[in-house]
Amino acid sequence: MQLLPKQDKKGASHNPRVVTKRHLKKVDLVLWVCCATVGLGSVLSAAAIVVGRRSEVSPSVSKVNRALEMTQSRRRAYIEKLTRTDFNPNELQNYGVDGSGILTGWRQLGAAHWSGQILQDINKQQSNENSAFFRLHHMAALAIAKQDTMDALVEVASGNDSFTYSYTRTDGTKVKQRLGTGGAAVLLLGKLEAIDYAENLQNRPIVDFNQMVTQIKTVQEPYALSQANYLRVQGYCDRMGWEIL
């Protein structure tokens, strides 16, 4: 009797080399999945960092934005006090009922004060036989003054830039300055407003120009400092080369 070699339980078809290759393929697939997962996580992390850096505001930009907001806020307060207008046709109030706060702007207060001076000048001329306003009603005289002002405004509109204003300082120094068309227009528009107040206001506010100057400085100085600070945080220096403080 011939003895045959004992067969493996797995069968004659079992090949160790085939098993090893299959095992290696499974290991390679697992490694590939792990590497791909780690790689994807790294990409997502890098993308998150980049997005975070892009959305982050640098300290220098933040300082500039805060300085700009402060400048704009103080400018609004300054311009509002310059141009605030009370449309009451009969009486302008420069103080509230409780005695605090200005209800009319500085420009309007100046125009209201000017209106009183215009009327005083007309009253003097009404008694002057050599004046065109002699014995003329003040409303007719104001109408003439208004027309004269409009004629001057027409000159501005035509490009006449020869307007000047002059005055003598309290120390005796004489000052003369060219206005140009823009300055002349502002002055003439202010006079038209003053003439309107002369025609309509029954009571005029008491205007203290010393107090007005103090109030303007109170608002203007913080505004000027915020402007200087806004330039400073941007790295600008003044014309003399000194850093703006």
Stockholm file with secondary structure:
# STOCKHOLM 1.0

chainA/1-245         MQLLPKQDKKGASHNPRVVTKRHLKKVDLVLWVCCATVGLGSVLSAAAIVVGRRSEVSPSVSKVNRALEMTQSRRRAYIEKLTRTDFNPNELQNYGVDGSGILTGWRQLGAAHWSGQILQDINKQQSNENSAFFRLHHMAALAIAKQDTMDALVEVASGNDSFTYSYTRTDGTKVKQRLGTGGAAVLLLGKLEAIDYAENLQNRPIVDFNQMVTQIKTVQEPYALSQANYLRVQGYCDRMGWEIL
#=GR chainA/1-245 SS CCCCCCCCTTCTTCCHHHHHHHHHHHHHHHHHHHHHHHHHHHHHHHHHHHHHHHHSCCHHHHHHHHHHHHHHHHHHHHHHHHHCCCCCSSBCCSSCTTSCSCSSCHHHHHHHHHHHHHHHHHHHHHTCTTSTTTTCCHHHHHHHHHHHHHHHHHHHHTTCCCCEEEEECTTSCEEEEECHHHHHHHHHHHHHHHHHHHHHCSBCCCCCHHHHHHHHHHHHHHHHHHHHHHHHHTTCBCTTSCBCC
#=GC SS_cons         CCCCCCCCTTCTTCCHHHHHHHHHHHHHHHHHHHHHHHHHHHHHHHHHHHHHHHHSCCHHHHHHHHHHHHHHHHHHHHHHHHHCCCCCSSBCCSSCTTSCSCSSCHHHHHHHHHHHHHHHHHHHHHTCTTSTTTTCCHHHHHHHHHHHHHHHHHHHHTTCCCCEEEEECTTSCEEEEECHHHHHHHHHHHHHHHHHHHHHCSBCCCCCHHHHHHHHHHHHHHHHHHHHHHHHHTTCBCTTSCBCC
//
